[in-house]
Amino acid sequence: CLFHLNEISIKITICLCCCFVSLKEIRKVVQGLEQTAREILTVLQSVHQPSGFKEIPSKCAKARDLFCTVKTQIGDLKTKFPVEQYYRFHEHWRFVLQRLTFLAAFVVYLESENLVTREEVAQILGIEVVREKGFHLDIEDYLAGVLIMASELSRLAVNSVTAGDYNRPLRISNFINELDSGFRLLNLKNDPLRKRYDGLKYDVKKIEEVVYDLSIRGLAKESESSEDK
């Protein structure tokens, strides 16, 4: 009986040591992902500058180059734990995955003014959509990333006016309103996600105020007329 207890104790110790090593390695890779995410954000933040709108194509191209580094880092992360234990360690990379989703969504919006799909984000990050296939983009992480992008777009709407681009806030307003309509159809039971959605309502209001100010001043109409000429 004592022998069996010692054997069990040894197995538990080995298991704990392996778990500690895995966590240490996971955290190291996640730190690298966080650093790359910061670098991508730094690149994209320049579009908020008055001259930044002209540089959108080059900035998006540079961001996509950095996403290649993200793919490599996530590939490394996949080797640090058994595939079936994804949700056991999920909390360690959940936040950075949401940030990367936001950045991917922002790049796609800047390029095409379209909403990125979950499949497109997964492709950009080099991961799966289907849970059974391994390291994947959880639907709640995707939605959280999209909501973070909405806040970035409300900021972009304000800065567009400063840069003299008076039509962009109108397009952003239409996009955000459609996004809001889509989220209204969802039954959000996840508390953090629900709180982020509450933030979307603020973003909608903020952008509406920008559009209202433009319409009162007649700036949007002037811009449209000059484009027609």
C-alpha positions as protocol buffer text, in pm:
chain_id: "A"
residue {
  index: 1
  type: CYS
  ca { x: 0 y: 0 z: 0 }
}
residue {
  index: 2
  type: LEU
  ca { x: 286 y: 237 z: 89 }
}
residue {
  index: 3
  type: PHE
  ca { x: 457 y: 148 z: -239 }
}
residue {
  index: 4
  type: HIS
  ca { x: 146 y: 241 z: -435 }
}
residue {
  index: 5
  type: LEU
  ca { x: 119 y: 572 z: -250 }
}
residue {
  index: 6
  type: ASN
  ca { x: 481 y: 655 z: -332 }
}
residue {
  index: 7
  type: GLU
  ca { x: 421 y: 563 z: -696 }
}
residue {
  index: 8
  type: ILE
  ca { x: 115 y: 788 z: -714 }
}
residue {
  index: 9
  type: SER
  ca { x: 310 y: 1070 z: -548 }
}
residue {
  index: 10
  type: ILE
  ca { x: 590 y: 1039 z: -802 }
}
residue {
  index: 11
  type: LYS
  ca { x: 342 y: 1046 z: -1093 }
}
residue {
  index: 12
  type: ILE
  ca { x: 173 y: 1356 z: -951 }
}
residue {
  index: 13
  type: THR
  ca { x: 511 y: 1528 z: -908 }
}
residue {
  index: 14
  type: ILE
  ca { x: 613 y: 1445 z: -1265 }
}
residue {
  index: 15
  type: CYS
  ca { x: 277 y: 1570 z: -1394 }
}
residue {
  index: 16
  type: LEU
  ca { x: 310 y: 1897 z: -1202 }
}
residue {
  index: 17
  type: CYS
  ca { x: 666 y: 1949 z: -1327 }
}
residue {
  index: 18
  type: CYS
  ca { x: 559 y: 1889 z: -1688 }
}
residue {
  index: 19
  type: CYS
  ca { x: 267 y: 2129 z: -1646 }
}
residue {
  index: 20
  type: PHE
  ca { x: 499 y: 2395 z: -1501 }
}
residue {
  index: 21
  type: VAL
  ca { x: 740 y: 2357 z: -1793 }
}
residue {
  index: 22
  type: SER
  ca { x: 452 y: 2380 z: -2043 }
}
residue {
  index: 23
  type: LEU
  ca { x: 316 y: 2696 z: -1879 }
}
residue {
  index: 24
  type: LYS
  ca { x: 660 y: 2853 z: -1876 }
}
residue {
  index: 25
  type: GLU
  ca { x: 710 y: 2779 z: -2246 }
}
residue {
  index: 26
  type: ILE
  ca { x: 358 y: 2893 z: -2336 }
}
residue {
  index: 27
  type: ARG
  ca { x: 405 y: 3224 z: -2153 }
}
residue {
  index: 28
  type: LYS
  ca { x: 733 y: 3283 z: -2333 }
}
residue {
  index: 29
  type: VAL
  ca { x: 573 y: 3236 z: -2675 }
}
residue {
  index: 30
  type: VAL
  ca { x: 271 y: 3447 z: -2576 }
}
residue {
  index: 31
  type: GLN
  ca { x: 504 y: 3729 z: -2472 }
}
residue {
  index: 32
  type: GLY
  ca { x: 652 y: 3717 z: -2822 }
}
residue {
  index: 33
  type: LEU
  ca { x: 302 y: 3734 z: -2972 }
}
residue {
  index: 34
  type: GLU
  ca { x: 219 y: 4033 z: -2755 }
}
residue {
  index: 35
  type: GLN
  ca { x: 533 y: 4210 z: -2874 }
}
residue {
  index: 36
  type: THR
  ca { x: 448 y: 4145 z: -3240 }
}
residue {
  index: 37
  type: ALA
  ca { x: 91 y: 4264 z: -3179 }
}
residue {
  index: 38
  type: ARG
  ca { x: 230 y: 4589 z: -3036 }
}
residue {
  index: 39
  type: GLU
  ca { x: 449 y: 4631 z: -3344 }
}
residue {
  index: 40
  type: ILE
  ca { x: 150 y: 4583 z: -3576 }
}
residue {
  index: 41
  type: LEU
  ca { x: -55 y: 4830 z: -3372 }
}
residue {
  index: 42
  type: THR
  ca { x: 226 y: 5086 z: -3391 }
}
residue {
  index: 43
  type: VAL
  ca { x: 231 y: 5054 z: -3770 }
}
residue {
  index: 44
  type: LEU
  ca { x: -146 y: 5094 z: -3799 }
}
residue {
  index: 45
  type: GLN
  ca { x: -172 y: 5381 z: -3552 }
}
residue {
  index: 46
  type: SER
  ca { x: -6 y: 5610 z: -3806 }
}
residue {
  index: 47
  type: VAL
  ca { x: -325 y: 5607 z: -4018 }
}
residue {
  index: 48
  type: HIS
  ca { x: -479 y: 5835 z: -3757 }
}
residue {
  index: 49
  type: GLN
  ca { x: -233 y: 6110 z: -3847 }
}
residue {
  index: 50
  type: PRO
  ca { x: -341 y: 6382 z: -4096 }
}
residue {
  index: 51
  type: SER
  ca { x: -110 y: 6240 z: -4363 }
}
residue {
  index: 52
  type: GLY
  ca { x: -180 y: 5880 z: -4266 }
}
residue {
  index: 53
  type: PHE
  ca { x: -471 y: 5818 z: -4504 }
}
residue {
  index: 54
  type: LYS
  ca { x: -240 y: 5840 z: -4803 }
}
residue {
  index: 55
  type: GLU
  ca { x: -18 y: 5575 z: -4645 }
}
residue {
  index: 56
  type: ILE
  ca { x: -293 y: 5321 z: -4575 }
}
residue {
  index: 57
  type: PRO
  ca { x: -188 y: 5074 z: -4852 }
}
residue {
  index: 58
  type: SER
  ca { x: 178 y: 5072 z: -4744 }
}
residue {
  index: 59
  type: LYS
  ca { x: 91 y: 5047 z: -4374 }
}
residue {
  index: 60
  type: CYS
  ca { x: -146 y: 4756 z: -4436 }
}
residue {
  index: 61
  type: ALA
  ca { x: 122 y: 4580 z: -4642 }
}
residue {
  index: 62
  type: LYS
  ca { x: 373 y: 4622 z: -4360 }
}
residue {
  index: 63
  type: ALA
  ca { x: 119 y: 4493 z: -4108 }
}
residue {
  index: 64
  type: ARG
  ca { x: 57 y: 4184 z: -4322 }
}
residue {
  index: 65
  type: ASP
  ca { x: 433 y: 4120 z: -4329 }
}
residue {
  index: 66
  type: LEU
  ca { x: 431 y: 4122 z: -3949 }
}
residue {
  index: 67
  type: PHE
  ca { x: 141 y: 3877 z: -3948 }
}
residue {
  index: 68
  type: CYS
  ca { x: 383 y: 3630 z: -4107 }
}
residue {
  index: 69
  type: THR
  ca { x: 581 y: 3651 z: -3782 }
}
residue {
  index: 70
  type: VAL
  ca { x: 257 y: 3589 z: -3592 }
}
residue {
  index: 71
  type: LYS
  ca { x: 199 y: 3272 z: -3794 }
}
residue {
  index: 72
  type: THR
  ca { x: 545 y: 3145 z: -3703 }
}
residue {
  index: 73
  type: GLN
  ca { x: 494 y: 3226 z: -3335 }
}
residue {
  index: 74
  type: ILE
  ca { x: 155 y: 3056 z: -3322 }
}
residue {
  index: 75
  type: GLY
  ca { x: 308 y: 2758 z: -3499 }
}
residue {
  index: 76
  type: ASP
  ca { x: 558 y: 2740 z: -3213 }
}
residue {
  index: 77
  type: LEU
  ca { x: 280 y: 2778 z: -2956 }
}
residue {
  index: 78
  type: LYS
  ca { x: 96 y: 2480 z: -3101 }
}
residue {
  index: 79
  type: THR
  ca { x: 388 y: 2255 z: -3007 }
}
residue {
  index: 80
  type: LYS
  ca { x: 380 y: 2350 z: -2638 }
}
residue {
  index: 81
  type: PHE
  ca { x: 70 y: 2155 z: -2535 }
}
residue {
  index: 82
  type: PRO
  ca { x: -144 y: 1858 z: -2647 }
}
residue {
  index: 83
  type: VAL
  ca { x: -407 y: 1969 z: -2900 }
}
residue {
  index: 84
  type: GLU
  ca { x: -693 y: 1830 z: -2691 }
}
residue {
  index: 85
  type: GLN
  ca { x: -593 y: 2059 z: -2401 }
}
residue {
  index: 86
  type: TYR
  ca { x: -658 y: 2385 z: -2593 }
}
residue {
  index: 87
  type: TYR
  ca { x: -911 y: 2519 z: -2343 }
}
residue {
  index: 88
  type: ARG
  ca { x: -700 y: 2417 z: -2047 }
}
residue {
  index: 89
  type: PHE
  ca { x: -444 y: 2681 z: -2146 }
}
residue {
  index: 90
  type: HIS
  ca { x: -675 y: 2910 z: -2343 }
}
residue {
  index: 91
  type: GLU
  ca { x: -669 y: 3190 z: -2085 }
}
residue {
  index: 92
  type: HIS
  ca { x: -296 y: 3237 z: -2141 }
}
residue {
  index: 93
  type: TRP
  ca { x: -337 y: 3350 z: -2505 }
}
residue {
  index: 94
  type: ARG
  ca { x: -703 y: 3457 z: -2512 }
}
residue {
  index: 95
  type: PHE
  ca { x: -631 y: 3829 z: -2474 }
}
residue {
  index: 96
  type: VAL
  ca { x: -352 y: 3844 z: -2733 }
}
residue {
  index: 97
  type: LEU
  ca { x: -560 y: 3638 z: -2978 }
}
residue {
  index: 98
  type: GLN
  ca { x: -842 y: 3891 z: -2943 }
}
residue {
  index: 99
  type: ARG
  ca { x: -596 y: 4174 z: -3004 }
}
residue {
  index: 100
  type: LEU
  ca { x: -459 y: 4002 z: -3312 }
}
residue {
  index: 101
  type: THR
  ca { x: -814 y: 3948 z: -3437 }
}
residue {
  index: 102
  type: PHE
  ca { x: -880 y: 4320 z: -3392 }
}
residue {
  index: 103
  type: LEU
  ca { x: -563 y: 4407 z: -3584 }
}
residue {
  index: 104
  type: ALA
  ca { x: -648 y: 4166 z: -3867 }
}
residue {
  index: 105
  type: ALA
  ca { x: -1002 y: 4308 z: -3882 }
}
residue {
  index: 106
  type: PHE
  ca { x: -867 y: 4664 z: -3888 }
}
residue {
  index: 107
  type: VAL
  ca { x: -628 y: 4584 z: -4174 }
}
residue {
  index: 108
  type: VAL
  ca { x: -906 y: 4424 z: -4379 }
}
residue {
  index: 109
  type: TYR
  ca { x: -1135 y: 4721 z: -4314 }
}
residue {
  index: 110
  type: LEU
  ca { x: -868 y: 4971 z: -4416 }
}
residue {
  index: 111
  type: GLU
  ca { x: -805 y: 4775 z: -4735 }
}
residue {
  index: 112
  type: SER
  ca { x: -1163 y: 4709 z: -4840 }
}
residue {
  index: 113
  type: GLU
  ca { x: -1400 y: 4870 z: -4585 }
}
residue {
  index: 114
  type: ASN
  ca { x: -1551 y: 4524 z: -4533 }
}
residue {
  index: 115
  type: LEU
  ca { x: -1601 y: 4320 z: -4219 }
}
residue {
  index: 116
  type: VAL
  ca { x: -1345 y: 4045 z: -4187 }
}
residue {
  index: 117
  type: THR
  ca { x: -1487 y: 3696 z: -4152 }
}
residue {
  index: 118
  type: ARG
  ca { x: -1380 y: 3448 z: -3888 }
}
residue {
  index: 119
  type: GLU
  ca { x: -1233 y: 3233 z: -4166 }
}
residue {
  index: 120
  type: GLU
  ca { x: -1025 y: 3524 z: -4298 }
}
residue {
  index: 121
  type: VAL
  ca { x: -886 y: 3599 z: -3952 }
}
residue {
  index: 122
  type: ALA
  ca { x: -796 y: 3233 z: -3903 }
}
residue {
  index: 123
  type: GLN
  ca { x: -615 y: 3235 z: -4238 }
}
residue {
  index: 124
  type: ILE
  ca { x: -424 y: 3553 z: -4152 }
}
residue {
  index: 125
  type: LEU
  ca { x: -315 y: 3404 z: -3818 }
}
residue {
  index: 126
  type: GLY
  ca { x: -244 y: 3058 z: -3956 }
}
residue {
  index: 127
  type: ILE
  ca { x: -494 y: 2878 z: -3732 }
}
residue {
  index: 128
  type: GLU
  ca { x: -814 y: 2676 z: -3768 }
}
residue {
  index: 129
  type: VAL
  ca { x: -1180 y: 2767 z: -3742 }
}
residue {
  index: 130
  type: VAL
  ca { x: -1310 y: 2423 z: -3648 }
}
residue {
  index: 131
  type: ARG
  ca { x: -1230 y: 2318 z: -3293 }
}
residue {
  index: 132
  type: GLU
  ca { x: -1171 y: 1955 z: -3386 }
}
residue {
  index: 133
  type: LYS
  ca { x: -889 y: 2051 z: -3622 }
}
residue {
  index: 134
  type: GLY
  ca { x: -667 y: 2187 z: -3344 }
}
residue {
  index: 135
  type: PHE
  ca { x: -555 y: 2537 z: -3245 }
}
residue {
  index: 136
  type: HIS
  ca { x: -850 y: 2748 z: -3355 }
}
residue {
  index: 137
  type: LEU
  ca { x: -1014 y: 3089 z: -3332 }
}
residue {
  index: 138
  type: ASP
  ca { x: -1288 y: 3064 z: -3073 }
}
residue {
  index: 139
  type: ILE
  ca { x: -1606 y: 3242 z: -3185 }
}
residue {
  index: 140
  type: GLU
  ca { x: -1609 y: 3463 z: -2873 }
}
residue {
  index: 141
  type: ASP
  ca { x: -1248 y: 3568 z: -2935 }
}
residue {
  index: 142
  type: TYR
  ca { x: -1342 y: 3660 z: -3292 }
}
residue {
  index: 143
  type: LEU
  ca { x: -1642 y: 3867 z: -3177 }
}
residue {
  index: 144
  type: ALA
  ca { x: -1435 y: 4040 z: -2908 }
}
residue {
  index: 145
  type: GLY
  ca { x: -1173 y: 4137 z: -3167 }
}
residue {
  index: 146
  type: VAL
  ca { x: -1439 y: 4279 z: -3398 }
}
residue {
  index: 147
  type: LEU
  ca { x: -1579 y: 4490 z: -3113 }
}
residue {
  index: 148
  type: ILE
  ca { x: -1232 y: 4628 z: -3035 }
}
residue {
  index: 149
  type: MET
  ca { x: -1207 y: 4728 z: -3401 }
}
residue {
  index: 150
  type: ALA
  ca { x: -1535 y: 4922 z: -3369 }
}
residue {
  index: 151
  type: SER
  ca { x: -1375 y: 5144 z: -3105 }
}
residue {
  index: 152
  type: GLU
  ca { x: -1079 y: 5203 z: -3335 }
}
residue {
  index: 153
  type: LEU
  ca { x: -1314 y: 5303 z: -3616 }
}
residue {
  index: 154
  type: SER
  ca { x: -1492 y: 5558 z: -3398 }
}
residue {
  index: 155
  type: ARG
  ca { x: -1153 y: 5715 z: -3338 }
}
residue {
  index: 156
  type: LEU
  ca { x: -1078 y: 5701 z: -3711 }
}
residue {
  index: 157
  type: ALA
  ca { x: -1404 y: 5881 z: -3786 }
}
residue {
  index: 158
  type: VAL
  ca { x: -1303 y: 6173 z: -3564 }
}
residue {
  index: 159
  type: ASN
  ca { x: -951 y: 6190 z: -3706 }
}
residue {
  index: 160
  type: SER
  ca { x: -1087 y: 6173 z: -4062 }
}
residue {
  index: 161
  type: VAL
  ca { x: -1256 y: 6509 z: -4007 }
}
residue {
  index: 162
  type: THR
  ca { x: -930 y: 6656 z: -3879 }
}
residue {
  index: 163
  type: ALA
  ca { x: -758 y: 6531 z: -4194 }
}
residue {
  index: 164
  type: GLY
  ca { x: -1027 y: 6685 z: -4415 }
}
residue {
  index: 165
  type: ASP
  ca { x: -1175 y: 6351 z: -4526 }
}
residue {
  index: 166
  type: TYR
  ca { x: -1542 y: 6427 z: -4466 }
}
residue {
  index: 167
  type: ASN
  ca { x: -1697 y: 6129 z: -4644 }
}
residue {
  index: 168
  type: ARG
  ca { x: -1509 y: 5859 z: -4453 }
}
residue {
  index: 169
  type: PRO
  ca { x: -1708 y: 5915 z: -4129 }
}
residue {
  index: 170
  type: LEU
  ca { x: -2030 y: 5857 z: -4327 }
}
residue {
  index: 171
  type: ARG
  ca { x: -1900 y: 5524 z: -4456 }
}
residue {
  index: 172
  type: ILE
  ca { x: -1777 y: 5429 z: -4110 }
}
residue {
  index: 173
  type: SER
  ca { x: -2118 y: 5518 z: -3968 }
}
residue {
  index: 174
  type: ASN
  ca { x: -2296 y: 5289 z: -4214 }
}
residue {
  index: 175
  type: PHE
  ca { x: -2051 y: 5009 z: -4139 }
}
residue {
  index: 176
  type: ILE
  ca { x: -2084 y: 5043 z: -3760 }
}
residue {
  index: 177
  type: ASN
  ca { x: -2463 y: 5061 z: -3776 }
}
residue {
  index: 178
  type: GLU
  ca { x: -2471 y: 4737 z: -3976 }
}
residue {
  index: 179
  type: LEU
  ca { x: -2231 y: 4581 z: -3726 }
}
residue {
  index: 180
  type: ASP
  ca { x: -2453 y: 4693 z: -3438 }
}
residue {
  index: 181
  type: SER
  ca { x: -2758 y: 4544 z: -3610 }
}
residue {
  index: 182
  type: GLY
  ca { x: -2575 y: 4214 z: -3644 }
}
residue {
  index: 183
  type: PHE
  ca { x: -2477 y: 4203 z: -3277 }
}
residue {
  index: 184
  type: ARG
  ca { x: -2835 y: 4278 z: -3175 }
}
residue {
  index: 185
  type: LEU
  ca { x: -2934 y: 3942 z: -3323 }
}
residue {
  index: 186
  type: LEU
  ca { x: -2693 y: 3758 z: -3092 }
}
residue {
  index: 187
  type: ASN
  ca { x: -2782 y: 3633 z: -2747 }
}
residue {
  index: 188
  type: LEU
  ca { x: -2462 y: 3731 z: -2569 }
}
residue {
  index: 189
  type: LYS
  ca { x: -2432 y: 3533 z: -2247 }
}
residue {
  index: 190
  type: ASN
  ca { x: -2058 y: 3588 z: -2206 }
}
residue {
  index: 191
  type: ASP
  ca { x: -2020 y: 3872 z: -1952 }
}
residue {
  index: 192
  type: PRO
  ca { x: -1693 y: 4022 z: -2088 }
}
residue {
  index: 193
  type: LEU
  ca { x: -1832 y: 4006 z: -2441 }
}
residue {
  index: 194
  type: ARG
  ca { x: -2156 y: 4165 z: -2327 }
}
residue {
  index: 195
  type: LYS
  ca { x: -1961 y: 4452 z: -2171 }
}
residue {
  index: 196
  type: ARG
  ca { x: -1769 y: 4502 z: -2495 }
}
residue {
  index: 197
  type: TYR
  ca { x: -2096 y: 4513 z: -2685 }
}
residue {
  index: 198
  type: ASP
  ca { x: -2218 y: 4784 z: -2448 }
}
residue {
  index: 199
  type: GLY
  ca { x: -1912 y: 4979 z: -2562 }
}
residue {
  index: 200
  type: LEU
  ca { x: -2028 y: 4942 z: -2923 }
}
residue {
  index: 201
  type: LYS
  ca { x: -2339 y: 5146 z: -2838 }
}
residue {
  index: 202
  type: TYR
  ca { x: -2110 y: 5427 z: -2726 }
}
residue {
  index: 203
  type: ASP
  ca { x: -1910 y: 5400 z: -3049 }
}
residue {
  index: 204
  type: VAL
  ca { x: -2231 y: 5424 z: -3255 }
}
residue {
  index: 205
  type: LYS
  ca { x: -2334 y: 5737 z: -3068 }
}
residue {
  index: 206
  type: LYS
  ca { x: -1989 y: 5894 z: -3101 }
}
residue {
  index: 207
  type: ILE
  ca { x: -1982 y: 5840 z: -3478 }
}
residue {
  index: 208
  type: GLU
  ca { x: -2340 y: 5965 z: -3515 }
}
residue {
  index: 209
  type: GLU
  ca { x: -2234 y: 6289 z: -3345 }
}
residue {
  index: 210
  type: VAL
  ca { x: -1949 y: 6329 z: -3594 }
}
residue {
  index: 211
  type: VAL
  ca { x: -2183 y: 6269 z: -3889 }
}
residue {
  index: 212
  type: TYR
  ca { x: -2443 y: 6507 z: -3744 }
}
residue {
  index: 213
  type: ASP
  ca { x: -2181 y: 6779 z: -3704 }
}
residue {
  index: 214
  type: LEU
  ca { x: -2070 y: 6730 z: -4065 }
}
residue {
  index: 215
  type: SER
  ca { x: -2427 y: 6747 z: -4194 }
}
residue {
  index: 216
  type: ILE
  ca { x: -2500 y: 7065 z: -3995 }
}
residue {
  index: 217
  type: ARG
  ca { x: -2189 y: 7229 z: -4138 }
}
residue {
  index: 218
  type: GLY
  ca { x: -2262 y: 7096 z: -4487 }
}
residue {
  index: 219
  type: LEU
  ca { x: -1910 y: 6957 z: -4513 }
}
residue {
  index: 220
  type: ALA
  ca { x: -2006 y: 6611 z: -4631 }
}
residue {
  index: 221
  type: LYS
  ca { x: -2215 y: 6754 z: -4914 }
}
residue {
  index: 222
  type: GLU
  ca { x: -1933 y: 6987 z: -5018 }
}
residue {
  index: 223
  type: SER
  ca { x: -1693 y: 6693 z: -5028 }
}
residue {
  index: 224
  type: GLU
  ca { x: -1934 y: 6487 z: -5240 }
}
residue {
  index: 225
  type: SER
  ca { x: -1978 y: 6775 z: -5484 }
}
residue {
  index: 226
  type: SER
  ca { x: -1603 y: 6825 z: -5522 }
}
residue {
  index: 227
  type: GLU
  ca { x: -1561 y: 6451 z: -5592 }
}
residue {
  index: 228
  type: ASP
  ca { x: -1831 y: 6464 z: -5862 }
}
residue {
  index: 229
  type: LYS
  ca { x: -1646 y: 6748 z: -6033 }
}
